[in-house]
Amino acid sequence: MDDGKHDLQYALFIHLNLGVAMEQYLEQISQAVVKGDQNATIELVQAAVDAQVDANTIMQKGLIPAMSDVGRLYEQGEYFVPEMLISARAMKAGLEIIKPLLAGSDLKPAGTVAVGTVKGDLHDIGKNLVGIMLEGAGFSVHDLGTDVSPEQFIEAIRTNQVDLIGMSALLTTTMPMMETTTNAITRAGLRNQVKIIIGGAPITQAYADKIGADGFAPDASQAVKLAINLVNQR
Amino acid sequence: MHRQDTLQDWWEIELQGMPHFDMAMKRVYAWFENEIIDRPPVRFMAHNAFLERASEDIAHFSPAEKKNWWFDTELQVDLFVKSIAGRQFHGETFPVYFPNLGPDVYAAFYDTELEFGEITSYSVPFIQQWEDADQLVLDQNNQYFQKIEELTRHAIERCEGQFMVGYTDLHPGLDCVAAWRDPLQLCYDLYDNPDQVRRLADLAIADFEYIYNHFDTMLKEKGQLSVSWMGIPSFGRMHIPSCDFSALISQEFFEQFGLPILQCESKTMTHNIFHIDGKGVAKHLEAILSVPEIHALQWVQGVGDDYPIMQWISFIKDLQARDIPVIVDLSTEDIDDFMDAMDPKGLFLWLATENELEEIEILKRIERWT
């Protein structure tokens, strides 16, 4: 009986300490990502993996919440684009370590997204930033580049099982191409398969409503929130 | 305020469509001094109007054809001349042609490449490895430098009595570095390689005065004023400092990397109008205004949710309270509300209008604005 009691106490001791250790790892990983410290993120994720912390837990409770914090800091004006970028890079580096461990699990990406700047427009900063932040939120992202024709968006939907299309335009002269692309997707019979979000300097919610897009985001951080909401509705 | 030229330095300009040129210039100079003669200056013009009209024609062009279109000296000046044919220029709408190969042309003077779209061009990032930066040298024989010279010369030959010729849109400093490196890569560099950023920023301002003087001399030798894409002339040295890249970065980074360049590029000018391209750049306002040579601001509220102007009234009033002349972009629908809300002091209004009758009618309303 005594032995059994000791075993239980020992198991409880291990459980509590591992739990505490796990919480500490996750907190430290999260802090490293928020600081954009890539090296620290790699070391901490590796240490957590070595300590048998579940890879999915590292991602769901360490890496992804950190990027949510980064998005919040950006919206609050405490972070700017460079800070978002280095955080997203740290997050991605951490993700690379746990990816092989996640491969065997049933874990799927948060969604599959194709992003592109519409035909006639070669601006790519906003589009790239949205792609990076979506990856940081666990999405699988296909970057179609700039000057993307409606046909290329349609091809991406067909070949990549895309849940969501993200279109960007910086010019008032190229924003009508968003409507052209949306209509082309509808004509191709694919509109019910994908959600469409749009963004860029001249874009408004009213314009998104007018062309029948599913949403508009004024910045990369809010594009991630919108994408999560829309993909979860599916 | 560093206005070094005086009324004695003025010379005569005759423009068919602008018989009131002298009075218009007096209003502009009063505005530079944050004063009003009879009404605030007003400019009627859509931005890139003639380029936007041409954009549909070239939308189907291949990249090479687009470049040829931009490089067609005669065509480019022709398009401008046709756009002003028979027009009367009301208010302070100066008919100005400026040679234009897009905002990254300054970066391309260092033998980097531009890719041409319909209404603007885009820089092809050149620096993949830091050693690539060693190749960046100002090259006056470079195709872009030569083309800007050629456009300038050709326009000067054709401008007599019809229009003024200005200098191209010059973006030294961090915008130039972003063009060489790629804007997002530069964001990483600010953390990863700040010394390299500083080195590139130094290079991106090193030849500015030489380049500015080169085109200024070309123009002044032919009796032209100092004017560029803003269409606001000066008999002295007018410059439009800007740093669009700064919209992406914190105040700390701007003060560290952008401000020294602004101090440098503005110091030899008589009139500096800083182009604030939206709220992202406006967050650096205090740093920008810490440079005493910054004479005035152009506030671009932008499009999308940043439009219309009425949401920025308190921002503009704050600038007025600080005696800073400011250009304000208005839509014609907003004029009445704007005039009701604002005092005209220190304002320079820009309006996109449909026709001359509308312009005359708007001027009458603005003349009654006190």
Interface residues (C-beta under 8 A of the other chain):
Chain A: G36 G77 F80 V81 P82 E83 L85 I86 R89 G120 D121 L122 H123 I125 N128 L129 L171 T172 T173 G200 A201 P202 I203 T204 Q205 Y207 P218
Chain B: E52 S55 A59 E115 G117 E118 I119 T120 Y122 P183 L184 C187 Y188 L190 Y191 L248 I249 S250 F253 G278 K283 G302 V303 G304 D305 D306
